[in-house]
Amino acid sequence: METITHPTLVQLVAAGAVRVVVAVGQPGGWSLLVRYGLAERALAAQRSKQLRVFRKLDTLVLYLQQIGVSRFEVDAASFSAIPRQ
């Protein structure tokens, strides 16, 4: 899956271009999937450029609120509190 950076996500939210944000459960936490236009991208960590994983859903909610996203979907089908080894 292709990724999107934090600064790009902030710009897209400010422009009103984001259609859907999905918190996707996975082993050890939550990732973000962003749909805008015809694209679908996962949020990347700033330093590693790998998939950003939020350990707690609360932290993810605070992050989204800070960038101006107040509604999002949750896909908990693959969530596990135990991190992947």
NORRAMO-V897185 format. One record per residue. N is the residue number from 0. BURIAL is # if it has 9 or more other ideal C-beta (glycine too) atoms within 8 Angstrom, else .. Layout:
n:N burial:BURIAL
n:N burial:BURIAL
This chain:
n:0 burial:.
n:1 burial:.
n:2 burial:#
n:3 burial:#
n:4 burial:#
n:5 burial:.
n:6 burial:.
n:7 burial:.
n:8 burial:#
n:9 burial:#
n:10 burial:.
n:11 burial:#
n:12 burial:#
n:13 burial:.
n:14 burial:.
n:15 burial:.
n:16 burial:.
n:17 burial:#
n:18 burial:.
n:19 burial:.
n:20 burial:#
n:21 burial:#
n:22 burial:#
n:23 burial:#
n:24 burial:#
n:25 burial:#
n:26 burial:#
n:27 burial:#
n:28 burial:#
n:29 burial:#
n:30 burial:#
n:31 burial:#
n:32 burial:#
n:33 burial:#
n:34 burial:#
n:35 burial:#
n:36 burial:.
n:37 burial:.
n:38 burial:.
n:39 burial:.
n:40 burial:#
n:41 burial:#
n:42 burial:#
n:43 burial:#
n:44 burial:#
n:45 burial:.
n:46 burial:.
n:47 burial:.
n:48 burial:.
n:49 burial:.
n:50 burial:#
n:51 burial:#
n:52 burial:#
n:53 burial:#
n:54 burial:.
n:55 burial:.
n:56 burial:#
n:57 burial:.
n:58 burial:#
n:59 burial:#
n:60 burial:.
n:61 burial:.
n:62 burial:#
n:63 burial:#
n:64 burial:#
n:65 burial:.
n:66 burial:#
n:67 burial:.
n:68 burial:#
n:69 burial:.
n:70 burial:.
n:71 burial:#
n:72 burial:.
n:73 burial:.
n:74 burial:#
n:75 burial:.
n:76 burial:.
n:77 burial:#
n:78 burial:#
n:79 burial:.
n:80 burial:.
n:81 burial:.
n:82 burial:.
n:83 burial:.
n:84 burial:.
